[in-house]
């Protein structure tokens, strides 16, 4: 499994835990959904930034 896949799986588990905690506290479901969507977007952006490979440049000989 790729590093990006593992990163996203971990982030989704984190989001699920936070959503469940918000539900237990009594937050409205609409705001739980909004927060989850924002965190998923943040997770994808940070996952790509952390796991992308740098472009290899050709060295002159």
Predicted model as a PDB file, atoms N, CA, C, CB and O in Angstrom, pLDDT in the B-factor column:
MODEL        1                                                                  
ATOM      1  N   UNK A   1       0.850  -1.174   0.000  1.00 66.00           N  
ATOM      2  CA  UNK A   1       0.000   0.000   0.000  1.00 66.00           C  
ATOM      3  C   UNK A   1       0.892   1.231   0.000  1.00 66.00           C  
ATOM      4  CB  UNK A   1      -0.965   0.001   1.220  1.00 66.00           C  
ATOM      5  O   UNK A   1       1.947   1.243   0.634  1.00 66.00           O  
ATOM      6  N   UNK A   2       0.472   2.251  -0.701  1.00 79.00           N  
ATOM      7  CA  UNK A   2       1.287   3.450  -0.820  1.00 79.00           C  
ATOM      8  C   UNK A   2       1.225   4.296   0.454  1.00 79.00           C  
ATOM      9  CB  UNK A   2       0.833   4.274  -2.022  1.00 79.00           C  
ATOM     10  O   UNK A   2       0.330   4.143   1.286  1.00 79.00           O  
ATOM     11  N   UNK A   3       2.188   5.174   0.574  1.00 82.00           N  
ATOM     12  CA  UNK A   3       2.226   6.078   1.728  1.00 82.00           C  
ATOM     13  C   UNK A   3       0.999   6.971   1.748  1.00 82.00           C  
ATOM     14  CB  UNK A   3       3.502   6.935   1.706  1.00 82.00           C  
ATOM     15  O   UNK A   3       0.448   7.259   2.811  1.00 82.00           O  
ATOM     16  N   UNK A   4       0.568   7.413   0.560  1.00 82.00           N  
ATOM     17  CA  UNK A   4      -0.609   8.269   0.479  1.00 82.00           C  
ATOM     18  C   UNK A   4      -1.850   7.537   0.971  1.00 82.00           C  
ATOM     19  CB  UNK A   4      -0.818   8.755  -0.954  1.00 82.00           C  
ATOM     20  O   UNK A   4      -2.662   8.115   1.694  1.00 82.00           O  
ATOM     21  N   UNK A   5      -2.007   6.271   0.587  1.00 84.00           N  
ATOM     22  CA  UNK A   5      -3.156   5.489   1.035  1.00 84.00           C  
ATOM     23  C   UNK A   5      -3.177   5.304   2.540  1.00 84.00           C  
ATOM     24  CB  UNK A   5      -3.160   4.142   0.360  1.00 84.00           C  
ATOM     25  O   UNK A   5      -4.224   5.434   3.173  1.00 84.00           O  
ATOM     26  N   UNK A   6      -2.035   5.003   3.108  1.00 87.00           N  
ATOM     27  CA  UNK A   6      -1.955   4.853   4.562  1.00 87.00           C  
ATOM     28  C   UNK A   6      -2.243   6.167   5.277  1.00 87.00           C  
ATOM     29  CB  UNK A   6      -0.578   4.333   4.965  1.00 87.00           C  
ATOM     30  O   UNK A   6      -2.901   6.188   6.317  1.00 87.00           O  
ATOM     31  N   UNK A   7      -1.749   7.255   4.716  1.00 86.00           N  
ATOM     32  CA  UNK A   7      -1.991   8.568   5.302  1.00 86.00           C  
ATOM     33  C   UNK A   7      -3.483   8.876   5.303  1.00 86.00           C  
ATOM     34  CB  UNK A   7      -1.219   9.657   4.536  1.00 86.00           C  
ATOM     35  O   UNK A   7      -4.020   9.344   6.307  1.00 86.00           O  
ATOM     36  N   UNK A   8      -4.156   8.616   4.180  1.00 86.00           N  
ATOM     37  CA  UNK A   8      -5.588   8.901   4.109  1.00 86.00           C  
ATOM     38  C   UNK A   8      -6.409   7.998   5.016  1.00 86.00           C  
ATOM     39  CB  UNK A   8      -6.072   8.760   2.688  1.00 86.00           C  
ATOM     40  O   UNK A   8      -7.389   8.444   5.612  1.00 86.00           O  
ATOM     41  N   UNK A   9      -6.020   6.733   5.126  1.00 90.00           N  
ATOM     42  CA  UNK A   9      -6.744   5.833   6.033  1.00 90.00           C  
ATOM     43  C   UNK A   9      -6.639   6.326   7.476  1.00 90.00           C  
ATOM     44  CB  UNK A   9      -6.195   4.390   5.921  1.00 90.00           C  
ATOM     45  O   UNK A   9      -7.632   6.347   8.203  1.00 90.00           O  
ATOM     46  N   UNK A  10      -5.452   6.715   7.879  1.00 90.00           N  
ATOM     47  CA  UNK A  10      -5.274   7.264   9.223  1.00 90.00           C  
ATOM     48  C   UNK A  10      -6.060   8.537   9.435  1.00 90.00           C  
ATOM     49  CB  UNK A  10      -3.818   7.526   9.488  1.00 90.00           C  
ATOM     50  O   UNK A  10      -6.646   8.746  10.497  1.00 90.00           O  
ATOM     51  N   UNK A  11      -6.073   9.389   8.425  1.00 90.00           N  
ATOM     52  CA  UNK A  11      -6.805  10.649   8.550  1.00 90.00           C  
ATOM     53  C   UNK A  11      -8.309  10.409   8.620  1.00 90.00           C  
ATOM     54  CB  UNK A  11      -6.476  11.574   7.377  1.00 90.00           C  
ATOM     55  O   UNK A  11      -9.013  11.105   9.351  1.00 90.00           O  
ATOM     56  N   UNK A  12      -8.806   9.434   7.867  1.00 92.00           N  
ATOM     57  CA  UNK A  12     -10.237   9.121   7.910  1.00 92.00           C  
ATOM     58  C   UNK A  12     -10.625   8.548   9.275  1.00 92.00           C  
ATOM     59  CB  UNK A  12     -10.606   8.125   6.791  1.00 92.00           C  
ATOM     60  O   UNK A  12     -11.704   8.846   9.788  1.00 92.00           O  
ATOM     61  N   UNK A  13      -9.765   7.742   9.853  1.00 94.00           N  
ATOM     62  CA  UNK A  13     -10.023   7.228  11.206  1.00 94.00           C  
ATOM     63  C   UNK A  13     -10.065   8.381  12.209  1.00 94.00           C  
ATOM     64  CB  UNK A  13      -8.938   6.194  11.618  1.00 94.00           C  
ATOM     65  O   UNK A  13     -10.910   8.397  13.104  1.00 94.00           O  
ATOM     66  N   UNK A  14      -9.160   9.337  12.060  1.00 94.00           N  
ATOM     67  CA  UNK A  14      -9.159  10.521  12.930  1.00 94.00           C  
ATOM     68  C   UNK A  14     -10.454  11.306  12.774  1.00 94.00           C  
ATOM     69  CB  UNK A  14      -7.953  11.426  12.616  1.00 94.00           C  
ATOM     70  O   UNK A  14     -11.056  11.714  13.767  1.00 94.00           O  
ATOM     71  N   UNK A  15     -10.884  11.520  11.537  1.00 94.00           N  
ATOM     72  CA  UNK A  15     -12.119  12.268  11.282  1.00 94.00           C  
ATOM     73  C   UNK A  15     -13.326  11.534  11.873  1.00 94.00           C  
ATOM     74  CB  UNK A  15     -12.317  12.485   9.764  1.00 94.00           C  
ATOM     75  O   UNK A  15     -14.210  12.165  12.451  1.00 94.00           O  
ATOM     76  N   UNK A  16     -13.366  10.218  11.734  1.00 95.00           N  
ATOM     77  CA  UNK A  16     -14.481   9.443  12.295  1.00 95.00           C  
ATOM     78  C   UNK A  16     -14.528   9.583  13.812  1.00 95.00           C  
ATOM     79  CB  UNK A  16     -14.358   7.955  11.905  1.00 95.00           C  
ATOM     80  O   UNK A  16     -15.606   9.716  14.391  1.00 95.00           O  
ATOM     81  N   UNK A  17     -13.375   9.555  14.451  1.00 96.00           N  
ATOM     82  CA  UNK A  17     -13.334   9.730  15.903  1.00 96.00           C  
ATOM     83  C   UNK A  17     -13.795  11.111  16.334  1.00 96.00           C  
ATOM     84  CB  UNK A  17     -11.937   9.484  16.414  1.00 96.00           C  
ATOM     85  O   UNK A  17     -14.530  11.254  17.311  1.00 96.00           O  
ATOM     86  N   UNK A  18     -13.359  12.126  15.598  1.00 94.00           N  
ATOM     87  CA  UNK A  18     -13.787  13.491  15.929  1.00 94.00           C  
ATOM     88  C   UNK A  18     -15.278  13.690  15.677  1.00 94.00           C  
ATOM     89  CB  UNK A  18     -12.986  14.509  15.116  1.00 94.00           C  
ATOM     90  O   UNK A  18     -15.951  14.378  16.444  1.00 94.00           O  
ATOM     91  N   UNK A  19     -15.797  13.089  14.604  1.00 95.00           N  
ATOM     92  CA  UNK A  19     -17.227  13.202  14.312  1.00 95.00           C  
ATOM     93  C   UNK A  19     -18.053  12.506  15.393  1.00 95.00           C  
ATOM     94  CB  UNK A  19     -17.545  12.601  12.927  1.00 95.00           C  
ATOM     95  O   UNK A  19     -19.096  13.013  15.806  1.00 95.00           O  
ATOM     96  N   UNK A  20     -17.590  11.359  15.843  1.00 96.00           N  
ATOM     97  CA  UNK A  20     -18.311  10.645  16.910  1.00 96.00           C  
ATOM     98  C   UNK A  20     -18.281  11.446  18.210  1.00 96.00           C  
ATOM     99  CB  UNK A  20     -17.697   9.242  17.137  1.00 96.00           C  
ATOM    100  O   UNK A  20     -19.283  11.519  18.921  1.00 96.00           O  
ATOM    101  N   UNK A  21     -17.140  12.042  18.516  1.00 96.00           N  
ATOM    102  CA  UNK A  21     -17.047  12.877  19.721  1.00 96.00           C  
ATOM    103  C   UNK A  21     -17.981  14.081  19.620  1.00 96.00           C  
ATOM    104  CB  UNK A  21     -15.596  13.349  19.940  1.00 96.00           C  
ATOM    105  O   UNK A  21     -18.627  14.450  20.601  1.00 96.00           O  
ATOM    106  N   UNK A  22     -18.053  14.694  18.440  1.00 96.00           N  
ATOM    107  CA  UNK A  22     -18.957  15.832  18.252  1.00 96.00           C  
ATOM    108  C   UNK A  22     -20.410  15.396  18.402  1.00 96.00           C  
ATOM    109  CB  UNK A  22     -18.736  16.476  16.870  1.00 96.00           C  
ATOM    110  O   UNK A  22     -21.231  16.134  18.949  1.00 96.00           O  
ATOM    111  N   UNK A  23     -20.725  14.208  17.921  1.00 96.00           N  
ATOM    112  CA  UNK A  23     -22.076  13.668  18.074  1.00 96.00           C  
ATOM    113  C   UNK A  23     -22.413  13.457  19.552  1.00 96.00           C  
ATOM    114  CB  UNK A  23     -22.216  12.343  17.302  1.00 96.00           C  
ATOM    115  O   UNK A  23     -23.519  13.775  19.991  1.00 96.00           O  
ATOM    116  N   UNK A  24     -21.464  12.923  20.312  1.00 97.00           N  
ATOM    117  CA  UNK A  24     -21.701  12.692  21.736  1.00 97.00           C  
ATOM    118  C   UNK A  24     -21.865  13.987  22.511  1.00 97.00           C  
ATOM    119  CB  UNK A  24     -20.567  11.890  22.326  1.00 97.00           C  
ATOM    120  O   UNK A  24     -22.603  14.040  23.495  1.00 97.00           O  
ATOM    121  N   UNK A  25     -21.180  15.029  22.068  1.00 97.00           N  
ATOM    122  CA  UNK A  25     -21.283  16.331  22.734  1.00 97.00           C  
ATOM    123  C   UNK A  25     -22.617  16.992  22.412  1.00 97.00           C  
ATOM    124  CB  UNK A  25     -20.120  17.250  22.314  1.00 97.00           C  
ATOM    125  O   UNK A  25     -23.108  17.822  23.178  1.00 97.00           O  
ATOM    126  N   UNK A  26     -23.202  16.618  21.274  1.00 95.00           N  
ATOM    127  CA  UNK A  26     -24.509  17.167  20.914  1.00 95.00           C  
ATOM    128  C   UNK A  26     -24.454  18.184  19.790  1.00 95.00           C  
ATOM    129  CB  UNK A  26     -25.134  17.796  22.109  1.00 95.00           C  
ATOM    130  O   UNK A  26     -25.377  18.985  19.643  1.00 95.00           O  
ATOM    131  N   UNK A  27     -23.403  18.171  19.000  1.00 95.00           N  
ATOM    132  CA  UNK A  27     -23.300  19.092  17.874  1.00 95.00           C  
ATOM    133  C   UNK A  27     -24.328  18.699  16.809  1.00 95.00           C  
ATOM    134  CB  UNK A  27     -21.856  19.089  17.283  1.00 95.00           C  
ATOM    135  O   UNK A  27     -24.595  17.514  16.613  1.00 95.00           O  
ATOM    136  N   UNK A  28     -24.902  19.686  16.127  1.00 95.00           N  
ATOM    137  CA  UNK A  28     -25.872  19.367  15.068  1.00 95.00           C  
ATOM    138  C   UNK A  28     -25.214  18.562  13.942  1.00 95.00           C  
ATOM    139  CB  UNK A  28     -26.490  20.663  14.498  1.00 95.00           C  
ATOM    140  O   UNK A  28     -24.075  18.837  13.566  1.00 95.00           O  
ATOM    141  N   UNK A  29     -25.926  17.575  13.408  1.00 94.00           N  
ATOM    142  CA  UNK A  29     -25.360  16.729  12.346  1.00 94.00           C  
ATOM    143  C   UNK A  29     -24.890  17.506  11.116  1.00 94.00           C  
ATOM    144  CB  UNK A  29     -26.381  15.713  11.920  1.00 94.00           C  
ATOM    145  O   UNK A  29     -23.934  17.099  10.456  1.00 94.00           O  
ATOM    146  N   UNK A  30     -25.549  18.611  10.806  1.00 97.00           N  
ATOM    147  CA  UNK A  30     -25.124  19.403   9.650  1.00 97.00           C  
ATOM    148  C   UNK A  30     -23.708  19.920   9.855  1.00 97.00           C  
ATOM    149  CB  UNK A  30     -26.090  20.578   9.409  1.00 97.00           C  
ATOM    150  O   UNK A  30     -22.893  19.875   8.933  1.00 97.00           O  
ATOM    151  N   UNK A  31     -23.409  20.405  11.042  1.00 96.00           N  
ATOM    152  CA  UNK A  31     -22.076  20.949  11.310  1.00 96.00           C  
ATOM    153  C   UNK A  31     -21.036  19.852  11.424  1.00 96.00           C  
ATOM    154  CB  UNK A  31     -22.089  21.777  12.583  1.00 96.00           C  
ATOM    155  O   UNK A  31     -19.866  20.070  11.111  1.00 96.00           O  
ATOM    156  N   UNK A  32     -21.450  18.682  11.867  1.00 95.00           N  
ATOM    157  CA  UNK A  32     -20.523  17.541  11.881  1.00 95.00           C  
ATOM    158  C   UNK A  32     -20.137  17.192  10.445  1.00 95.00           C  
ATOM    159  CB  UNK A  32     -21.162  16.303  12.596  1.00 95.00           C  
ATOM    160  O   UNK A  32     -18.968  16.932  10.162  1.00 95.00           O  
ATOM    161  N   UNK A  33     -21.108  17.186   9.545  1.00 94.00           N  
ATOM    162  CA  UNK A  33     -20.835  16.913   8.134  1.00 94.00           C  
ATOM    163  C   UNK A  33     -19.950  17.969   7.496  1.00 94.00           C  
ATOM    164  CB  UNK A  33     -22.129  16.813   7.368  1.00 94.00           C  
ATOM    165  O   UNK A  33     -19.035  17.644   6.739  1.00 94.00           O  
ATOM    166  N   UNK A  34     -20.216  19.227   7.798  1.00 96.00           N  
ATOM    167  CA  UNK A  34     -19.391  20.316   7.259  1.00 96.00           C  
ATOM    168  C   UNK A  34     -17.956  20.182   7.747  1.00 96.00           C  
ATOM    169  CB  UNK A  34     -19.966  21.693   7.665  1.00 96.00           C  
ATOM    170  O   UNK A  34     -17.014  20.322   6.966  1.00 96.00           O  
ATOM    171  N   UNK A  35     -17.791  19.914   9.020  1.00 94.00           N  
ATOM    172  CA  UNK A  35     -16.439  19.739   9.566  1.00 94.00           C  
ATOM    173  C   UNK A  35     -15.725  18.546   8.963  1.00 94.00           C  
ATOM    174  CB  UNK A  35     -16.498  19.583  11.070  1.00 94.00           C  
ATOM    175  O   UNK A  35     -14.524  18.606   8.702  1.00 94.00           O  
ATOM    176  N   UNK A  36     -16.455  17.459   8.739  1.00 93.00           N  
ATOM    177  CA  UNK A  36     -15.849  16.269   8.145  1.00 93.00           C  
ATOM    178  C   UNK A  36     -15.404  16.538   6.711  1.00 93.00           C  
ATOM    179  CB  UNK A  36     -16.833  15.095   8.179  1.00 93.00           C  
ATOM    180  O   UNK A  36     -14.329  16.093   6.307  1.00 93.00           O  
ATOM    181  N   UNK A  37     -16.210  17.258   5.939  1.00 94.00           N  
ATOM    182  CA  UNK A  37     -15.837  17.578   4.558  1.00 94.00           C  
ATOM    183  C   UNK A  37     -14.602  18.469   4.522  1.00 94.00           C  
ATOM    184  CB  UNK A  37     -17.004  18.265   3.831  1.00 94.00           C  
ATOM    185  O   UNK A  37     -13.710  18.260   3.699  1.00 94.00           O  
ATOM    186  N   UNK A  38     -14.543  19.449   5.397  1.00 94.00           N  
ATOM    187  CA  UNK A  38     -13.379  20.331   5.464  1.00 94.00           C  
ATOM    188  C   UNK A  38     -12.137  19.541   5.845  1.00 94.00           C  
ATOM    189  CB  UNK A  38     -13.616  21.469   6.471  1.00 94.00           C  
ATOM    190  O   UNK A  38     -11.077  19.733   5.249  1.00 94.00           O  
ATOM    191  N   UNK A  39     -12.251  18.657   6.826  1.00 92.00           N  
ATOM    192  CA  UNK A  39     -11.094  17.865   7.251  1.00 92.00           C  
ATOM    193  C   UNK A  39     -10.652  16.876   6.176  1.00 92.00           C  
ATOM    194  CB  UNK A  39     -11.417  17.115   8.535  1.00 92.00           C  
ATOM    195  O   UNK A  39      -9.456  16.619   6.039  1.00 92.00           O  
ATOM    196  N   UNK A  40     -11.586  16.319   5.414  1.00 91.00           N  
ATOM    197  CA  UNK A  40     -11.207  15.428   4.319  1.00 91.00           C  
ATOM    198  C   UNK A  40     -10.406  16.195   3.268  1.00 91.00           C  
ATOM    199  CB  UNK A  40     -12.460  14.786   3.680  1.00 91.00           C  
ATOM    200  O   UNK A  40      -9.394  15.701   2.769  1.00 91.00           O  
ATOM    201  N   UNK A  41     -10.858  17.391   2.937  1.00 91.00           N  
ATOM    202  CA  UNK A  41     -10.114  18.217   1.992  1.00 91.00           C  
ATOM    203  C   UNK A  41      -8.730  18.557   2.499  1.00 91.00           C  
ATOM    204  CB  UNK A  41     -10.870  19.486   1.700  1.00 91.00           C  
ATOM    205  O   UNK A  41      -7.755  18.492   1.751  1.00 91.00           O  
ATOM    206  N   UNK A  42      -8.640  18.918   3.766  1.00 91.00           N  
ATOM    207  CA  UNK A  42      -7.341  19.214   4.372  1.00 91.00           C  
ATOM    208  C   UNK A  42      -6.452  17.979   4.370  1.00 91.00           C  
ATOM    209  CB  UNK A  42      -7.519  19.734   5.805  1.00 91.00           C  
ATOM    210  O   UNK A  42      -5.249  18.080   4.132  1.00 91.00           O  
ATOM    211  N   UNK A  43      -7.035  16.821   4.632  1.00 88.00           N  
ATOM    212  CA  UNK A  43      -6.263  15.577   4.642  1.00 88.00           C  
ATOM    213  C   UNK A  43      -5.703  15.237   3.276  1.00 88.00           C  
ATOM    214  CB  UNK A  43      -7.118  14.437   5.134  1.00 88.00           C  
ATOM    215  O   UNK A  43      -4.561  14.792   3.166  1.00 88.00           O  
ATOM    216  N   UNK A  44      -6.495  15.442   2.232  1.00 87.00           N  
ATOM    217  CA  UNK A  44      -6.017  15.161   0.884  1.00 87.00           C  
ATOM    218  C   UNK A  44      -4.887  16.117   0.517  1.00 87.00           C  
ATOM    219  CB  UNK A  44      -7.167  15.271  -0.134  1.00 87.00           C  
ATOM    220  O   UNK A  44      -3.864  15.693  -0.021  1.00 87.00           O  
ATOM    221  N   UNK A  45      -5.067  17.393   0.802  1.00 89.00           N  
ATOM    222  CA  UNK A  45      -4.030  18.376   0.479  1.00 89.00           C  
ATOM    223  C   UNK A  45      -2.738  18.085   1.228  1.00 89.00           C  
ATOM    224  CB  UNK A  45      -4.513  19.788   0.806  1.00 89.00           C  
ATOM    225  O   UNK A  45      -1.662  18.093   0.632  1.00 89.00           O  
ATOM    226  N   UNK A  46      -2.833  17.831   2.515  1.00 87.00           N  
ATOM    227  CA  UNK A  46      -1.611  17.570   3.289  1.00 87.00           C  
ATOM    228  C   UNK A  46      -1.008  16.213   2.934  1.00 87.00           C  
ATOM    229  CB  UNK A  46      -1.909  17.631   4.795  1.00 87.00           C  
ATOM    230  O   UNK A  46       0.211  16.054   2.979  1.00 87.00           O  
ATOM    231  N   UNK A  47      -1.841  15.233   2.583  1.00 84.00           N  
ATOM    232  CA  UNK A  47      -1.326  13.928   2.174  1.00 84.00           C  
ATOM    233  C   UNK A  47      -0.539  14.007   0.882  1.00 84.00           C  
ATOM    234  CB  UNK A  47      -2.461  12.944   2.017  1.00 84.00           C  
ATOM    235  O   UNK A  47       0.515  13.386   0.753  1.00 84.00           O  
ATOM    236  N   UNK A  48      -1.042  14.762  -0.065  1.00 84.00           N  
ATOM    237  CA  UNK A  48      -0.335  14.941  -1.331  1.00 84.00           C  
ATOM    238  C   UNK A  48       0.972  15.683  -1.091  1.00 84.00           C  
ATOM    239  CB  UNK A  48      -1.212  15.704  -2.349  1.00 84.00           C  
ATOM    240  O   UNK A  48       2.005  15.324  -1.656  1.00 84.00           O  
ATOM    241  N   UNK A  49       0.929  16.706  -0.263  1.00 84.00           N  
ATOM    242  CA  UNK A  49       2.142  17.494   0.001  1.00 84.00           C  
ATOM    243  C   UNK A  49       3.208  16.656   0.695  1.00 84.00           C  
ATOM    244  CB  UNK A  49       1.808  18.720   0.857  1.00 84.00           C  
ATOM    245  O   UNK A  49       4.396  16.834   0.425  1.00 84.00           O  
ATOM    246  N   UNK A  50       2.816  15.759   1.571  1.00 80.00           N  
ATOM    247  CA  UNK A  50       3.795  14.966   2.318  1.00 80.00           C  
ATOM    248  C   UNK A  50       4.317  13.753   1.553  1.00 80.00           C  
ATOM    249  CB  UNK A  50       3.187  14.508   3.607  1.00 80.00           C  
ATOM    250  O   UNK A  50       5.448  13.321   1.779  1.00 80.00           O  
ATOM    251  N   UNK A  51       3.521  13.208   0.665  1.00 77.00           N  
ATOM    252  CA  UNK A  51       3.909  11.953   0.026  1.00 77.00           C  
ATOM    253  C   UNK A  51       4.302  12.089  -1.437  1.00 77.00           C  
ATOM    254  CB  UNK A  51       2.797  10.981   0.136  1.00 77.00           C  
ATOM    255  O   UNK A  51       4.727  11.105  -2.043  1.00 77.00           O  
ATOM    256  N   UNK A  52       4.173  13.275  -2.024  1.00 73.00           N  
ATOM    257  CA  UNK A  52       4.525  13.388  -3.438  1.00 73.00           C  
ATOM    258  C   UNK A  52       6.029  13.302  -3.610  1.00 73.00           C  
ATOM    259  CB  UNK A  52       3.993  14.703  -4.032  1.00 73.00           C  
ATOM    260  O   UNK A  52       6.805  13.657  -2.722  1.00 73.00           O  
ATOM    261  N   UNK A  53       6.406  12.831  -4.752  1.00 71.00           N  
ATOM    262  CA  UNK A  53       7.827  12.715  -5.057  1.00 71.00           C  
ATOM    263  C   UNK A  53       8.273  13.975  -5.762  1.00 71.00           C  
ATOM    264  CB  UNK A  53       8.121  11.463  -5.922  1.00 71.00           C  
ATOM    265  O   UNK A  53       7.533  14.541  -6.567  1.00 71.00           O  
ATOM    266  N   UNK A  54       9.461  14.409  -5.467  1.00 67.00           N  
ATOM    267  CA  UNK A  54      10.012  15.592  -6.096  1.00 67.00           C  
ATOM    268  C   UNK A  54      10.342  15.282  -7.560  1.00 67.00           C  
ATOM    269  CB  UNK A  54      11.268  16.083  -5.335  1.00 67.00           C  
ATOM    270  O   UNK A  54      10.724  14.164  -7.903  1.00 67.00           O  
ATOM    271  N   UNK A  55      10.188  16.278  -8.393  1.00 62.00           N  
ATOM    272  CA  UNK A  55      10.538  16.114  -9.802  1.00 62.00           C  
ATOM    273  C   UNK A  55      12.045  15.935  -9.927  1.00 62.00           C  
ATOM    274  CB  UNK A  55      10.058  17.328 -10.642  1.00 62.00           C  
ATOM    275  O   UNK A  55      12.839  16.666  -9.335  1.00 62.00           O  
ATOM    276  N   UNK A  56      12.400  14.946 -10.710  1.00 67.00           N  
ATOM    277  CA  UNK A  56      13.821  14.714 -10.935  1.00 67.00           C  
ATOM    278  C   UNK A  56      14.261  15.548 -12.119  1.00 67.00           C  
ATOM    279  CB  UNK A  56      14.120  13.209 -11.173  1.00 67.00           C  
ATOM    280  O   UNK A  56      13.629  15.531 -13.175  1.00 67.00           O  
ATOM    281  N   UNK A  57      15.342  16.273 -11.938  1.00 66.00           N  
ATOM    282  CA  UNK A  57      15.854  17.091 -13.028  1.00 66.00           C  
ATOM    283  C   UNK A  57      17.053  16.383 -13.655  1.00 66.00           C  
ATOM    284  CB  UNK A  57      16.245  18.512 -12.525  1.00 66.00           C  
ATOM    285  O   UNK A  57      17.832  15.717 -12.973  1.00 66.00           O  
ATOM    286  N   UNK A  58      17.175  16.540 -14.933  1.00 62.00           N  
ATOM    287  CA  UNK A  58      18.311  15.941 -15.636  1.00 62.00           C  
ATOM    288  C   UNK A  58      19.558  16.775 -15.355  1.00 62.00           C  
ATOM    289  CB  UNK A  58      18.038  15.846 -17.174  1.00 62.00           C  
ATOM    290  O   UNK A  58      19.550  17.998 -15.496  1.00 62.00           O  
ATOM    291  N   UNK A  59      20.604  16.106 -14.965  1.00 64.00           N  
ATOM    292  CA  UNK A  59      21.846  16.817 -14.693  1.00 64.00           C  
ATOM    293  C   UNK A  59      22.678  16.892 -15.965  1.00 64.00           C  
ATOM    294  CB  UNK A  59      22.640  16.127 -13.559  1.00 64.00           C  
ATOM    295  O   UNK A  59      22.726  15.945 -16.749  1.00 64.00           O  
ATOM    296  N   UNK A  60      23.311  17.998 -16.151  1.00 53.00           N  
ATOM    297  CA  UNK A  60      24.137  18.159 -17.360  1.00 53.00           C  
ATOM    298  C   UNK A  60      25.464  17.445 -17.152  1.00 53.00           C  
ATOM    299  CB  UNK A  60      24.373  19.671 -17.690  1.00 53.00           C  
ATOM    300  O   UNK A  60      26.038  17.472 -16.064  1.00 53.00           O  
ATOM    301  N   UNK A  61      25.932  16.814 -18.200  1.00 52.00           N  
ATOM    302  CA  UNK A  61      27.183  16.049 -18.094  1.00 52.00           C  
ATOM    303  C   UNK A  61      28.341  16.791 -18.655  1.00 52.00           C  
ATOM    304  CB  UNK A  61      27.062  14.733 -18.788  1.00 52.00           C  
ATOM    305  O   UNK A  61      29.463  16.284 -18.642  1.00 52.00           O  
TER     306      UNK A  61                                                      
ENDMDL                                                                          
END                                                                             
